[in-house]
Amino acid sequence: MIVDAFQSPTIQHDLDLFDQTFELPAATVNIVAPDGLTPFDQDDANQVGWAAEITLDVEWAHAVAPGAKLTLVLAKSNDDADILSATQFAVDHNLGDVISQSFGEAEQCVDPAIERAQHRMFTQATLKGITLLASSGDQGAAQPSCDGTTFIKAASSPASDPLVTGVGGTLLDADGLTGAYHSETTWNEPEFEAGTGGGFSINYPTPIFQKQLHLRSRGVPDVAYNAGINTGVLAVWSTSGLGANLLFIFGGTSAGSPQWAGLTALAAQLRHARVGYLNPQVYALSLVKPIYAALFHDITTGDNSFVGTDADGNPVSITGFPATRGWDPATGLGTPKANRLVPVLGGRLR
């Protein structure tokens, strides 16, 4: 289940062409718009941006878990209240086993009433066994300020909620022909003013699954995935305004949340049951070093410091956090060795 805002009117067409191009099985996107579907405006840059997000989320959740059902839940706008309303509908009606949220904002910018309602909703979802995932952000240890004129040091909501598995980003070095894994480092591409979100919550204390880390508060992200723009993924996107049936390269932590959702769906298929609350499970697997090393790539190089420009063109520099052995507030526990981790999460130890 994927939550986004507005719509992309070509998403089914684009998914069909994506599947044909990459020889994936066909799939139908079940679109749910509980508060109504906002007509698509090609001249609205905000809506076009969300159409890109929908494209990436749907196509790459499907690429990872081609046998899983795809439900796209669309809020009528990207206002926090509208996204909350759409997600609440999805939880109330139990629309899927996993929820992927490839969006976020600085915790400081979320209305406290919305934050409390969101956490209550996530509690309801967790009690139903629904796995919650969210991207940790694309400006390193920074987030856009509440008025959008500059950047501030902040953790991203909803990834910072302890009931949500926050997904950070890496730069993947792999063989372009065979896909063979070479190495990874923290995602940080200053040329794009982009890097993996991560840091410490101002809203939530250290959750029990992170107690052994002796953190000052809830730390994000929990896990990571390839997010590089220069090492990005291809997706078919016909609502860019540049023409139909075009392939684009997408990057960002937005690519990681739907792919982790796909891995979770694969584990649920093996288990024949929902995987449920993911954080206690992945942190427990990290406690024994040989198990951790067998299931995760531990990212130990790079950092998520941010260098960018504000609305007036002035430089903004925010010191982030280095990747270290084990968990860190740049890449979390690291990236999955999926062929090993998925069977473990699916209850099939090997």
C-alpha positions as CSV (number, residue, x, y, z in Angstrom):
1,M,0.0,0.0,0.0
2,I,1.5,3.3,-1.1
3,V,0.3,6.7,0.2
4,D,0.8,9.8,-1.9
5,A,-0.9,13.1,-2.8
6,F,-2.8,14.4,-5.8
7,Q,-2.5,11.9,-8.7
8,S,-0.7,10.8,-11.9
9,P,-3.4,10.1,-14.5
10,T,-1.1,7.9,-16.5
11,I,0.1,5.7,-13.7
12,Q,-1.5,2.5,-15.0
13,H,-0.2,3.1,-18.5
14,D,3.2,3.9,-17.2
15,L,3.3,0.7,-15.0
16,D,2.2,-1.4,-18.0
17,L,5.1,0.0,-20.1
18,F,7.5,-0.3,-17.3
19,D,6.6,-4.0,-16.9
20,Q,6.9,-4.6,-20.7
21,T,10.3,-2.8,-20.8
22,F,11.8,-4.8,-17.9
23,E,9.9,-8.1,-18.5
24,L,8.0,-8.0,-15.3
25,P,4.5,-9.5,-14.8
26,A,1.6,-7.2,-15.5
27,A,-0.1,-5.7,-12.5
28,T,-3.2,-3.5,-11.8
29,V,-2.9,-0.4,-9.6
30,N,-5.9,-0.2,-7.2
31,I,-6.4,3.5,-6.7
32,V,-8.2,4.7,-3.6
33,A,-9.0,8.4,-3.1
34,P,-11.2,8.6,0.0
35,D,-11.6,12.4,0.0
36,G,-11.9,12.7,-3.8
37,L,-9.3,12.8,-6.6
38,T,-8.0,16.2,-7.4
39,P,-8.0,16.9,-11.2
40,F,-4.4,16.8,-12.5
41,D,-2.9,20.2,-13.5
42,Q,0.1,19.7,-15.7
43,D,1.1,23.4,-15.1
44,D,1.2,22.9,-11.3
45,A,4.8,22.1,-10.4
46,N,3.8,20.7,-7.0
47,Q,1.3,18.2,-8.6
48,V,3.9,17.2,-11.3
49,G,6.4,16.5,-8.5
50,W,3.9,14.3,-6.7
51,A,3.1,12.5,-10.0
52,A,6.9,11.7,-10.2
53,E,6.7,10.4,-6.6
54,I,3.7,8.2,-7.5
55,T,5.6,6.9,-10.5
56,L,8.7,5.9,-8.5
57,D,6.7,4.4,-5.6
58,V,4.4,2.2,-7.6
59,E,6.9,1.0,-10.2
60,W,9.6,0.1,-7.8
61,A,7.4,-1.5,-5.1
62,H,6.2,-3.7,-8.0
63,A,9.6,-4.4,-9.3
64,V,10.7,-5.7,-5.9
65,A,7.5,-7.6,-5.2
66,P,5.9,-8.4,-8.6
67,G,3.3,-10.7,-7.1
68,A,2.1,-8.3,-4.4
69,K,-1.2,-6.4,-4.8
70,L,-0.7,-2.6,-5.4
71,T,-3.0,-0.2,-3.6
72,L,-2.3,3.5,-4.2
73,V,-4.0,5.7,-1.6
74,L,-4.2,9.3,-2.8
75,A,-4.7,12.3,-0.6
76,K,-6.6,15.2,-2.2
77,S,-3.5,17.5,-1.5
78,N,-0.2,17.3,0.2
79,D,-1.5,19.3,3.3
80,D,-0.7,17.3,6.4
81,A,-4.4,17.0,7.4
82,D,-5.3,15.6,3.9
83,I,-2.5,13.0,4.0
84,L,-3.5,12.1,7.5
85,S,-7.1,11.7,6.4
86,A,-6.2,9.4,3.5
87,T,-3.8,7.3,5.5
88,Q,-6.4,7.0,8.3
89,F,-8.9,5.6,5.8
90,A,-6.3,3.1,4.6
91,V,-5.7,1.9,8.2
92,D,-9.4,1.9,9.2
93,H,-10.2,-0.2,6.1
94,N,-7.2,-2.5,6.5
95,L,-6.2,-2.0,2.8
96,G,-2.8,-3.7,2.9
97,D,-0.1,-5.4,4.8
98,V,2.5,-2.7,4.4
99,I,2.3,1.1,4.1
100,S,5.0,3.0,2.3
101,Q,5.3,6.8,2.8
102,S,7.9,8.5,0.6
103,F,7.4,12.0,2.0
104,G,8.2,14.0,5.1
105,E,9.0,17.3,6.7
106,A,10.9,18.7,9.7
107,E,9.3,17.6,13.0
108,Q,9.3,21.3,14.0
109,C,6.9,22.0,11.2
110,V,4.2,19.5,12.0
111,D,1.3,20.8,14.0
112,P,1.3,19.0,17.4
113,A,-2.3,18.0,17.0
114,I,-1.5,16.4,13.7
115,E,1.5,14.7,15.1
116,R,-0.6,13.2,18.0
117,A,-3.3,12.1,15.6
118,Q,-0.7,10.5,13.3
119,H,0.9,8.6,16.2
120,R,-2.6,7.3,17.3
121,M,-3.2,6.2,13.7
122,F,0.2,4.4,13.6
123,T,-0.6,2.7,16.8
124,Q,-3.9,1.4,15.3
125,A,-2.0,0.2,12.2
126,T,0.7,-1.6,14.3
127,L,-2.0,-3.3,16.4
128,K,-3.4,-4.6,13.1
129,G,0.0,-6.0,12.0
130,I,0.5,-3.4,9.3
131,T,4.2,-2.6,8.7
132,L,4.9,1.2,8.4
133,L,7.8,2.6,6.4
134,A,8.8,6.2,5.5
135,S,11.7,7.9,3.8
136,S,14.1,9.8,6.0
137,G,14.6,12.8,3.8
138,D,16.8,14.1,1.0
139,Q,18.7,17.0,2.5
140,G,21.0,15.2,4.8
141,A,20.8,16.2,8.5
142,A,18.7,19.2,7.3
143,Q,15.1,19.7,6.4
144,P,13.5,22.7,4.7
145,S,12.4,25.4,7.2
146,C,8.7,25.7,7.9
147,D,8.5,28.8,5.7
148,G,10.6,27.2,2.9
149,T,13.2,29.9,2.8
150,T,16.1,28.1,4.2
151,F,17.2,24.8,5.9
152,I,17.3,23.7,9.6
153,K,18.8,20.7,11.4
154,A,15.9,18.3,11.9
155,A,14.6,14.8,11.8
156,S,11.9,14.0,9.3
157,S,8.3,13.1,10.3
158,P,6.7,10.6,9.8
159,A,10.0,8.6,9.6
160,S,10.9,9.7,13.2
161,D,7.9,8.1,14.7
162,P,9.1,5.0,16.5
163,L,6.3,2.9,15.1
164,V,7.7,3.7,11.6
165,T,10.8,2.2,10.0
166,G,12.7,5.1,8.7
167,V,14.6,4.4,5.4
168,G,17.8,6.4,4.7
169,G,20.0,6.3,1.6
170,T,23.3,5.1,0.3
171,L,25.4,5.5,-2.8
172,L,25.7,2.0,-4.4
173,D,28.6,0.8,-6.4
174,A,27.5,-2.3,-8.4
175,D,28.4,-3.9,-11.7
176,G,26.3,-2.2,-14.4
177,L,25.9,-5.4,-16.3
178,T,25.7,-8.2,-13.8
179,G,24.5,-6.2,-10.7
180,A,27.3,-7.7,-8.6
181,Y,27.7,-5.8,-5.4
182,H,31.0,-3.8,-4.9
183,S,30.5,-1.4,-2.1
184,E,28.3,1.4,-0.6
185,T,28.8,4.7,1.2
186,T,26.5,7.2,2.7
187,W,24.4,9.0,0.1
188,N,25.6,12.5,-0.2
189,E,25.7,14.3,-3.5
190,P,26.5,18.0,-2.9
191,E,26.2,18.7,-6.6
192,F,22.4,18.1,-6.2
193,E,22.2,19.6,-2.7
194,A,21.1,16.1,-1.6
195,G,21.9,13.4,0.9
196,T,20.3,10.9,3.2
197,G,18.1,12.3,6.0
198,G,19.0,11.3,9.5
199,G,19.3,12.6,13.1
200,F,17.5,12.7,16.4
201,S,13.9,13.3,17.2
202,I,12.7,16.2,19.3
203,N,9.3,14.5,19.8
204,Y,10.1,11.0,20.8
205,P,12.4,9.5,23.5
206,T,14.7,6.6,22.8
207,P,12.4,3.6,21.9
208,I,13.0,0.3,23.6
209,F,14.5,-1.2,20.4
210,Q,17.2,1.4,20.4
211,K,18.0,1.4,24.2
212,Q,21.2,-0.6,23.7
213,L,22.5,2.2,21.5
214,H,22.4,4.8,24.4
215,L,20.9,7.5,22.2
216,R,19.7,10.9,23.4
217,S,16.3,10.3,21.7
218,R,14.7,8.4,18.9
219,G,17.3,8.1,16.2
220,V,16.6,7.8,12.4
221,P,16.9,6.2,10.0
222,D,16.5,2.6,11.0
223,V,17.7,1.1,7.7
224,A,18.9,2.3,4.3
225,Y,18.7,1.6,0.6
226,N,20.4,2.9,-2.6
227,A,19.3,6.5,-3.0
228,G,21.9,7.9,-5.3
229,I,20.8,10.2,-8.2
230,N,23.9,9.3,-10.2
231,T,23.2,5.6,-9.3
232,G,19.5,5.9,-9.5
233,V,16.7,3.7,-10.8
234,L,14.8,3.9,-14.1
235,A,11.0,4.5,-14.2
236,V,8.5,5.3,-17.0
237,W,6.9,8.7,-16.4
238,S,4.4,10.2,-18.8
239,T,3.2,13.2,-16.8
240,S,6.5,15.1,-16.6
241,G,5.4,17.6,-19.2
242,L,8.2,16.5,-21.5
243,G,6.3,13.8,-23.3
244,A,4.7,10.4,-22.9
245,N,6.5,7.0,-22.5
246,L,9.8,8.5,-21.3
247,L,12.3,6.8,-19.0
248,F,13.7,8.9,-16.2
249,I,16.4,8.3,-13.6
250,F,15.1,8.7,-10.0
251,G,17.0,8.9,-6.8
252,G,16.5,9.9,-3.2
253,T,15.3,8.1,-0.1
254,S,11.9,8.1,-1.8
255,A,13.3,5.1,-3.8
256,G,14.1,3.2,-0.6
257,S,10.8,3.2,1.2
258,P,8.8,1.5,-1.6
259,Q,11.6,-1.0,-2.2
260,W,11.7,-1.9,1.5
261,A,8.0,-2.2,1.3
262,G,8.4,-4.7,-1.5
263,L,10.9,-6.7,0.5
264,T,8.5,-6.8,3.4
265,A,5.7,-8.0,1.1
266,L,8.0,-10.8,-0.1
267,A,8.6,-11.8,3.5
268,A,4.9,-11.8,4.2
269,Q,4.3,-14.0,1.2
270,L,6.8,-16.5,2.7
271,R,5.3,-16.3,6.1
272,H,1.7,-16.4,4.9
273,A,1.1,-13.7,7.4
274,R,1.9,-10.1,8.0
275,V,5.4,-9.2,9.1
276,G,4.0,-6.5,11.3
277,Y,6.1,-4.0,13.4
278,L,9.5,-4.2,11.7
279,N,11.8,-2.1,14.0
280,P,12.0,-4.6,16.9
281,Q,12.7,-7.4,14.5
282,V,15.6,-5.7,12.5
283,Y,17.2,-4.3,15.7
284,A,17.1,-7.8,17.3
285,L,18.8,-9.2,14.3
286,S,21.6,-6.7,14.7
287,L,22.5,-7.7,18.2
288,V,24.5,-10.7,17.3
289,K,27.5,-9.6,15.1
290,P,27.7,-12.7,12.8
291,I,23.9,-12.6,12.2
292,Y,24.0,-8.8,11.5
293,A,26.9,-9.3,9.1
294,A,25.1,-12.0,7.3
295,L,21.9,-10.0,6.8
296,F,23.0,-6.3,6.4
297,H,25.6,-4.3,4.6
298,D,27.0,-2.1,7.4
299,I,27.8,1.3,5.9
300,T,30.8,2.8,7.6
301,T,32.0,5.6,5.3
302,G,30.7,9.1,4.5
303,D,28.3,11.4,6.4
304,N,25.1,13.3,5.9
305,S,26.3,16.9,6.3
306,F,24.3,19.3,4.1
307,V,25.6,22.2,1.9
308,G,22.9,24.1,0.0
309,T,21.5,27.6,-0.7
310,D,18.6,29.4,0.9
311,A,15.8,31.3,-1.0
312,D,18.1,34.4,-1.4
313,G,21.0,32.4,-2.8
314,N,23.0,32.5,0.4
315,P,25.0,29.4,1.3
316,V,23.7,27.1,4.1
317,S,25.8,24.5,5.8
318,I,24.6,22.1,8.4
319,T,26.9,19.6,10.0
320,G,25.5,16.0,9.9
321,F,26.5,12.7,11.3
322,P,29.2,10.2,10.1
323,A,28.5,6.6,9.2
324,T,30.0,4.3,11.7
325,R,30.1,0.6,12.6
326,G,26.6,-0.6,13.5
327,W,23.7,1.8,13.7
328,D,24.3,5.5,12.9
329,P,22.1,8.5,12.2
330,A,23.1,8.5,8.5
331,T,22.4,5.0,7.3
332,G,20.8,3.3,10.2
333,L,21.6,-0.4,10.4
334,G,22.6,-0.3,6.8
335,T,21.2,-1.9,3.6
336,P,19.6,-5.4,3.3
337,K,21.3,-8.5,2.0
338,A,17.8,-9.2,0.6
339,N,18.3,-12.8,-0.4
340,R,19.2,-13.6,3.2
341,L,17.1,-11.1,5.2
342,V,13.8,-11.7,3.4
343,P,13.7,-15.4,4.3
344,V,14.5,-14.6,7.9
345,L,11.7,-12.0,8.1
346,G,9.5,-14.6,6.4
347,G,10.2,-17.1,9.1
348,R,12.5,-19.4,7.0
349,L,15.9,-19.3,8.7
350,R,18.8,-20.4,6.6
